[in-house]
Amino acid sequence: MLTENNATARHKGFLRYFKNTSWMMAEQGLRLISGLFVGIWVARYLGPEQFGIFSYALAFTAIFAGIAKLGLDGIIVRELVNQPLRRDQLMATAFWLKIIGACMVMALMALILPFMSSDKITNIYISIIAAGLLFQSFEIVEFYFQSQVMAKFVSICKVVQLFISSLIKIALVIMQADLLWFVLVVLFDTIILALSYIAAYKYNKLKLPLLNFDMKVAKSLLHDCWPLIFASVVTMIYMRIDQVMIKQMLGDYEVGIYSAAVRLSEVVYFIPVIISASIFPAILNAKKVSSTLYVKRFRQLYAFMIWLAISIALATSLLGEFVVSMLYGSAYVEAAQVLIIHTWSAVFVFLGVAFSKYLLAENLTKIDFLRTLAGAVFNVLLNLWLIPLHGVVGAAIATLISQFIVNVAYDFFDKRLHKQLKIKIEAFFMPWKVFIN
């Protein structure tokens, strides 16, 4: 009877987590569709130069957003799970820490912007988008729902925000609005999401405990999160510095061309995340059975990721010009060459997502940070070298090389990863052997 009860409990637990994941997947799917179609429509309307200004403002703000978050996201979820009775203190303290972090970032950006090559109007756009960091403090509601495995409410809030935002953008295109209005939509998005979070929290008959700030809790949270602040900043530099550097070295038009290509190239990046997340529990179970089976599962995962990405890159290389012309129009024809080169980065991105699961399974997460730091450094250096020589194509080449360095070449310099490097090479050059054996 006890066994039957345990089985029932496990079944209910599985269903709970499955439903939780399904809500998140559905929301991401809708966001992907909206971003692809509405985002492309906006890009076509604005044209390369205006779209370049818009993309630069978003990229510049994103780099500093990691500081504003203070690395609290995962830590708050963890603490809400471990200390549910201290919910009010944790949420209130995190809220005000995020407010302080946002104010600090906005002040820092105000000091830096005058020394950038961007004009006053672009700086105003950046300041408007940065103001949204204040409203991101209401993410504490999302953290609470995550800790309670209640992603349904978070997903509904995000879908509401996405629906309203998409309608407004479509209306602005139809009315032929100025770029300023599209910038204001970015700020409006954060406000709508904050209001949605508050409504969802109250719907669950809960009251936001914003007056329960606790200095001891704040010190404890900051002690735990400071390494994550650095990690977050490094990650955003790695992901967005190319657009900022293109703006500084070439101009707005080139940022627009490059950003259009990157949006298409990165649209498939959710695929390895979903596959790795769904297979990861099976890999952990294989580790319990035998080390041989454990290694085999990772070898198979690497091979599948690599050749799936190669298939996507080959198709994109063949159809790149047609896809860019069809989606963006003749104004973005130069983005085709960038897309063809940038899409091959997916081979190493897909492999890297799978590899990060190995590092997580082996508790080698520090390596994950170090390789991201290496990628950020090499990406900046390669951009400094290649952008003046080859323009936006040089930035795409820099991304491709830095992804190779992070997810393959880095393994040469760490003895702990030599076996993984061998497995990756086998997965690339001998995929038939991987699956037959």
C-alpha positions as CSV (number, residue, x, y, z in Angstrom):
1,M,0.0,0.0,0.0
2,L,2.9,2.3,0.8
3,T,4.5,1.6,-2.6
4,E,1.2,2.4,-4.3
5,N,0.9,5.7,-2.4
6,N,4.5,6.5,-3.4
7,A,3.8,5.7,-7.0
8,T,0.6,7.9,-6.9
9,A,2.6,10.8,-5.3
10,R,5.3,10.5,-8.0
11,H,2.7,10.4,-10.7
12,K,1.0,13.6,-9.3
13,G,4.4,15.2,-8.9
14,F,5.3,14.4,-12.5
15,L,2.0,15.8,-13.8
16,R,2.5,19.0,-11.8
17,Y,6.0,19.6,-13.2
18,F,4.9,18.6,-16.7
19,K,2.0,21.1,-16.6
20,N,4.3,23.7,-15.2
21,T,6.8,23.2,-18.0
22,S,4.0,23.1,-20.6
23,W,2.8,26.6,-19.7
24,M,6.3,27.9,-20.0
25,M,6.8,26.2,-23.4
26,A,3.5,27.6,-24.7
27,E,4.4,31.1,-23.6
28,Q,7.8,30.8,-25.3
29,G,6.3,29.5,-28.4
30,L,3.9,32.4,-28.7
31,R,6.7,34.8,-27.9
32,L,8.8,33.3,-30.7
33,I,6.0,33.5,-33.2
34,S,5.2,37.1,-32.3
35,G,8.8,38.1,-32.3
36,L,9.4,36.6,-35.7
37,F,6.4,38.1,-37.5
38,V,5.6,41.3,-35.6
39,G,9.3,42.0,-35.1
40,I,10.1,41.5,-38.8
41,W,7.1,43.8,-39.7
42,V,8.5,46.5,-37.4
43,A,12.0,46.1,-38.9
44,R,10.6,46.4,-42.5
45,Y,8.7,49.5,-41.5
46,L,11.5,51.2,-39.7
47,G,14.2,50.4,-42.3
48,P,17.8,49.5,-41.6
49,E,18.9,52.9,-40.1
50,Q,16.0,53.4,-37.7
51,F,15.9,49.7,-36.8
52,G,19.7,50.0,-36.1
53,I,19.1,52.8,-33.7
54,F,16.4,50.8,-32.0
55,S,18.5,47.6,-31.8
56,Y,21.5,49.6,-30.5
57,A,19.4,51.1,-27.7
58,L,18.1,47.7,-26.7
59,A,21.5,46.1,-26.8
60,F,23.2,48.9,-24.8
61,T,20.6,48.7,-22.1
62,A,20.7,44.9,-22.0
63,I,24.4,44.9,-21.1
64,F,23.6,47.0,-18.0
65,A,20.4,45.2,-17.1
66,G,22.4,42.4,-15.6
67,I,23.7,44.7,-12.9
68,A,20.2,46.0,-12.1
69,K,19.0,42.4,-11.5
70,L,21.8,42.0,-8.9
71,G,21.9,38.3,-9.7
72,L,19.0,37.8,-7.3
73,D,16.6,35.8,-9.6
74,G,17.7,32.3,-8.9
75,I,18.7,33.0,-5.3
76,I,15.3,34.4,-4.4
77,V,13.6,31.3,-5.9
78,R,15.9,29.1,-3.9
79,E,15.3,31.0,-0.6
80,L,11.5,31.0,-1.1
81,V,11.6,27.2,-1.5
82,N,13.9,26.7,1.5
83,Q,12.4,29.3,3.8
84,P,8.7,29.6,2.9
85,L,7.8,31.2,6.2
86,R,10.1,34.2,5.5
87,R,8.3,34.9,2.2
88,D,7.3,38.4,3.0
89,Q,10.7,39.5,4.2
90,L,12.5,37.8,1.2
91,M,10.1,39.4,-1.4
92,A,10.1,42.9,0.1
93,T,13.9,42.9,0.5
94,A,14.5,41.7,-3.0
95,F,12.1,44.3,-4.3
96,W,13.9,47.2,-2.8
97,L,17.3,45.8,-3.7
98,K,16.2,45.7,-7.3
99,I,14.9,49.2,-7.1
100,I,18.3,50.3,-5.7
101,G,20.1,48.3,-8.4
102,A,18.0,49.9,-11.2
103,C,18.7,53.4,-9.8
104,M,22.4,52.7,-9.7
105,V,22.4,51.4,-13.3
106,M,20.4,54.4,-14.5
107,A,22.9,56.7,-12.8
108,L,25.9,54.8,-14.2
109,M,24.4,54.9,-17.7
110,A,23.8,58.7,-17.4
111,L,27.6,59.1,-16.7
112,I,28.7,56.8,-19.5
113,L,26.3,58.0,-22.3
114,P,27.9,61.4,-22.9
115,F,31.2,59.7,-23.8
116,M,29.6,57.4,-26.4
117,S,29.4,58.4,-30.0
118,S,25.6,58.2,-30.2
119,D,23.6,61.4,-30.6
120,K,21.3,63.0,-28.1
121,I,18.1,61.4,-29.5
122,T,19.6,57.9,-29.3
123,N,20.7,58.6,-25.7
124,I,17.1,59.7,-24.9
125,Y,15.9,56.4,-26.3
126,I,18.3,54.5,-24.2
127,S,17.2,56.4,-21.1
128,I,13.5,55.6,-21.8
129,I,14.2,51.9,-22.2
130,A,16.4,51.9,-19.0
131,A,13.5,53.4,-17.0
132,G,11.8,50.1,-17.4
133,L,14.4,48.5,-15.1
134,L,12.5,50.1,-12.2
135,F,9.4,48.1,-13.0
136,Q,11.3,44.9,-13.3
137,S,11.4,44.9,-9.5
138,F,8.0,43.3,-9.6
139,E,9.6,40.2,-10.9
140,I,9.6,39.1,-7.3
141,V,6.0,37.9,-8.0
142,E,7.4,35.7,-10.7
143,F,10.0,34.3,-8.4
144,Y,7.3,33.4,-5.9
145,F,5.2,31.5,-8.5
146,Q,8.4,29.7,-9.6
147,S,9.1,28.6,-6.1
148,Q,5.5,27.2,-5.9
149,V,5.7,25.5,-9.3
150,M,2.9,27.8,-10.5
151,A,4.3,28.9,-13.9
152,K,0.7,29.1,-15.2
153,F,0.2,32.5,-13.7
154,V,3.6,33.8,-14.9
155,S,2.9,32.5,-18.4
156,I,-0.6,34.1,-18.5
157,C,0.9,37.4,-17.4
158,K,3.6,37.3,-20.1
159,V,1.1,36.3,-22.8
160,V,-1.2,39.2,-21.8
161,Q,1.8,41.6,-22.0
162,L,2.9,40.0,-25.3
163,F,-0.6,40.3,-26.8
164,I,-1.0,44.0,-25.9
165,S,2.5,44.8,-27.0
166,S,2.0,43.1,-30.4
167,L,-1.3,44.9,-31.0
168,I,0.3,48.3,-30.2
169,K,3.2,47.7,-32.5
170,I,0.9,46.6,-35.3
171,A,-1.1,49.8,-34.8
172,L,2.0,52.0,-34.8
173,V,3.1,50.5,-38.1
174,I,-0.3,51.0,-39.6
175,M,-0.3,54.6,-38.4
176,Q,3.3,55.1,-39.6
177,A,4.4,56.3,-36.1
178,D,7.9,57.7,-35.3
179,L,10.6,55.5,-33.8
180,L,10.0,57.2,-30.4
181,W,6.7,55.4,-30.0
182,F,8.3,52.0,-30.6
183,V,10.8,52.9,-27.9
184,L,8.0,53.9,-25.5
185,V,6.4,50.5,-26.2
186,V,9.4,48.8,-24.6
187,L,8.9,50.8,-21.4
188,F,5.2,50.2,-21.6
189,D,5.8,46.4,-21.8
190,T,7.6,46.4,-18.4
191,I,4.7,48.5,-16.9
192,I,2.1,46.1,-18.3
193,L,4.0,43.1,-17.1
194,A,4.4,44.6,-13.6
195,L,0.6,45.3,-13.4
196,S,-0.1,41.8,-14.6
197,Y,2.1,40.3,-11.8
198,I,0.3,42.4,-9.2
199,A,-3.1,41.3,-10.5
200,A,-2.0,37.6,-10.5
201,Y,-0.6,37.9,-7.0
202,K,-3.9,39.5,-5.7
203,Y,-5.9,36.9,-7.6
204,N,-4.3,34.3,-5.4
205,K,-5.5,36.3,-2.4
206,L,-2.0,37.5,-1.5
207,K,-0.8,41.0,-0.6
208,L,2.5,42.4,-1.8
209,P,4.7,42.8,1.3
210,L,6.7,45.8,0.1
211,L,7.2,47.2,3.6
212,N,8.9,44.2,5.1
213,F,12.5,45.1,4.1
214,D,15.0,43.4,6.4
215,M,18.7,44.6,6.4
216,K,20.0,41.2,7.6
217,V,18.2,39.4,4.8
218,A,19.6,42.0,2.3
219,K,23.2,41.4,3.5
220,S,22.7,37.7,3.2
221,L,21.2,37.9,-0.3
222,L,24.0,40.3,-1.5
223,H,26.6,38.0,-0.1
224,D,25.3,35.2,-2.2
225,C,24.5,37.0,-5.4
226,W,27.6,39.2,-6.1
227,P,29.4,36.5,-8.2
228,L,26.2,36.1,-10.2
229,I,26.1,39.9,-11.0
230,F,29.5,39.6,-12.6
231,A,28.5,36.4,-14.5
232,S,25.3,38.1,-15.8
233,V,27.2,41.1,-17.0
234,V,29.8,38.9,-18.8
235,T,27.0,36.9,-20.4
236,M,25.2,40.0,-21.8
237,I,28.5,41.5,-23.0
238,Y,29.1,38.2,-24.8
239,M,25.7,38.3,-26.4
240,R,25.2,41.9,-27.2
241,I,28.6,43.7,-27.5
242,D,28.8,43.1,-31.2
243,Q,25.8,45.4,-31.9
244,V,27.2,48.1,-29.6
245,M,30.7,47.9,-31.3
246,I,29.1,48.0,-34.8
247,K,27.3,51.2,-33.8
248,Q,30.5,52.8,-32.5
249,M,32.7,51.7,-35.4
250,L,30.3,51.7,-38.4
251,G,26.9,53.3,-37.8
252,D,23.2,52.9,-37.3
253,Y,22.5,51.4,-40.8
254,E,25.0,48.6,-40.2
255,V,23.5,47.8,-36.8
256,G,20.1,47.5,-38.5
257,I,21.5,45.1,-41.1
258,Y,23.4,43.0,-38.6
259,S,20.5,42.9,-36.1
260,A,18.0,41.7,-38.8
261,A,20.3,38.8,-39.6
262,V,21.0,37.9,-36.0
263,R,17.3,37.8,-35.2
264,L,16.7,35.2,-37.9
265,S,19.8,33.2,-36.9
266,E,19.0,33.1,-33.2
267,V,15.3,32.1,-33.8
268,V,16.3,28.4,-33.5
269,Y,18.3,28.8,-30.3
270,F,15.3,27.6,-28.2
271,I,15.6,24.1,-29.8
272,P,18.7,22.9,-27.9
273,V,17.4,24.3,-24.6
274,I,14.1,22.3,-24.9
275,I,15.9,19.1,-26.1
276,S,18.6,19.2,-23.4
277,A,16.1,20.0,-20.6
278,S,13.8,17.1,-21.6
279,I,16.7,14.6,-21.9
280,F,18.7,15.7,-18.9
281,P,16.8,13.6,-16.3
282,A,17.4,10.5,-18.4
283,I,21.1,11.3,-18.6
284,L,21.2,11.6,-14.8
285,N,19.5,8.3,-14.4
286,A,22.0,6.7,-16.9
287,K,24.8,8.0,-14.6
288,K,23.3,6.0,-11.7
289,V,23.3,2.9,-13.9
290,S,26.8,3.0,-15.3
291,S,29.5,5.4,-16.3
292,T,29.6,3.8,-19.8
293,L,25.9,4.4,-20.4
294,Y,26.3,7.9,-19.0
295,V,29.1,8.8,-21.5
296,K,27.2,7.1,-24.3
297,R,24.1,9.3,-23.7
298,F,26.2,12.5,-23.8
299,R,27.9,11.3,-27.0
300,Q,24.6,10.7,-28.6
301,L,23.2,14.1,-27.4
302,Y,26.3,15.9,-28.8
303,A,26.0,14.1,-32.1
304,F,22.3,14.9,-32.4
305,M,22.8,18.6,-31.5
306,I,25.7,19.0,-33.9
307,W,24.1,17.5,-36.9
308,L,20.8,19.0,-36.3
309,A,22.5,22.4,-36.2
310,I,24.5,21.6,-39.4
311,S,21.3,20.7,-41.2
312,I,19.7,24.0,-40.2
313,A,22.9,25.9,-41.2
314,L,23.0,24.2,-44.6
315,A,19.4,25.0,-45.3
316,T,19.9,28.6,-44.2
317,S,23.0,28.9,-46.4
318,L,21.1,27.7,-49.4
319,L,18.0,29.8,-48.7
320,G,19.5,32.8,-46.9
321,E,19.1,35.4,-49.6
322,F,15.6,34.3,-50.5
323,V,14.5,34.3,-46.8
324,V,15.9,37.7,-46.1
325,S,14.4,39.2,-49.2
326,M,11.0,37.6,-48.5
327,L,10.8,38.6,-44.8
328,Y,12.7,41.9,-44.7
329,G,12.5,43.2,-48.2
330,S,15.2,44.6,-50.6
331,A,16.3,47.2,-48.0
332,Y,17.9,44.4,-45.9
333,V,19.5,42.5,-48.8
334,E,23.0,42.9,-47.2
335,A,21.8,40.9,-44.2
336,A,21.8,37.7,-46.2
337,Q,25.6,37.3,-46.1
338,V,25.7,38.0,-42.4
339,L,22.9,35.5,-41.8
340,I,24.7,32.7,-43.8
341,I,27.9,33.1,-41.7
342,H,26.2,33.7,-38.4
343,T,23.9,30.7,-38.7
344,W,26.9,28.4,-38.6
345,S,27.4,29.6,-35.0
346,A,24.4,27.4,-34.2
347,V,26.6,24.3,-34.5
348,F,28.6,25.4,-31.5
349,V,25.7,27.0,-29.7
350,F,23.7,23.8,-29.9
351,L,26.7,21.8,-28.7
352,G,27.4,24.3,-25.9
353,V,23.8,24.0,-24.5
354,A,24.3,20.2,-24.3
355,F,27.8,20.6,-22.8
356,S,26.4,22.9,-20.1
357,K,24.3,20.0,-18.9
358,Y,27.4,17.9,-18.5
359,L,29.0,20.7,-16.4
360,L,25.9,20.9,-14.3
361,A,25.8,17.1,-13.8
362,E,29.4,17.1,-12.7
363,N,29.1,20.3,-10.6
364,L,31.6,22.1,-12.7
365,T,29.5,25.3,-13.1
366,K,32.6,27.4,-12.4
367,I,33.9,26.2,-15.8
368,D,30.7,27.4,-17.4
369,F,31.4,30.9,-16.2
370,L,35.1,30.8,-17.2
371,R,34.4,29.7,-20.7
372,T,31.7,32.5,-21.0
373,L,34.2,35.0,-19.8
374,A,36.7,33.7,-22.4
375,G,34.1,34.0,-25.1
376,A,33.3,37.6,-24.1
377,V,37.0,38.6,-24.2
378,F,37.7,36.9,-27.5
379,N,34.5,38.3,-29.0
380,V,35.5,41.9,-28.2
381,L,39.1,41.4,-29.5
382,L,37.9,39.7,-32.7
383,N,35.3,42.4,-33.3
384,L,38.0,45.1,-32.9
385,W,40.1,43.3,-35.5
386,L,37.4,42.1,-38.0
387,I,34.8,44.8,-38.1
388,P,37.2,47.5,-39.6
389,L,38.3,44.9,-42.2
390,H,35.0,43.3,-43.1
391,G,32.2,45.4,-41.7
392,V,29.1,43.6,-40.3
393,V,30.3,40.3,-41.9
394,G,33.4,40.6,-39.7
395,A,31.2,40.7,-36.6
396,A,29.4,37.5,-37.8
397,I,32.8,35.9,-38.3
398,A,33.9,37.0,-34.8
399,T,30.8,35.4,-33.3
400,L,31.4,32.2,-35.1
401,I,35.0,32.0,-34.0
402,S,34.3,32.9,-30.4
403,Q,31.5,30.3,-30.2
404,F,34.1,27.7,-31.4
405,I,36.6,28.8,-28.8
406,V,34.0,28.6,-26.0
407,N,32.5,25.3,-26.8
408,V,35.4,23.4,-28.3
409,A,38.9,25.0,-28.2
410,Y,38.5,25.8,-24.4
411,D,38.5,22.1,-23.7
412,F,42.2,21.9,-24.8
413,F,43.3,24.0,-21.9
414,D,41.5,22.2,-19.1
415,K,42.5,18.6,-18.3
416,R,39.1,17.9,-16.8
417,L,37.5,18.4,-20.2
418,H,39.9,16.4,-22.4
419,K,37.5,13.3,-22.4
420,Q,34.6,15.6,-23.3
421,L,36.6,17.0,-26.2
422,K,37.3,13.5,-27.5
423,I,33.5,12.8,-27.3
424,K,32.7,16.0,-29.1
425,I,35.1,15.2,-31.9
426,E,33.7,11.7,-32.2
427,A,30.2,13.1,-32.3
428,F,31.2,15.4,-35.1
429,F,33.3,13.2,-37.3
430,M,31.7,9.8,-36.6
431,P,28.0,10.2,-35.9
432,W,27.2,6.8,-37.4
433,K,29.5,5.1,-34.9
434,V,27.9,7.1,-32.0
435,F,24.4,5.8,-32.7
436,I,25.3,2.3,-33.8
437,N,27.3,1.6,-30.7
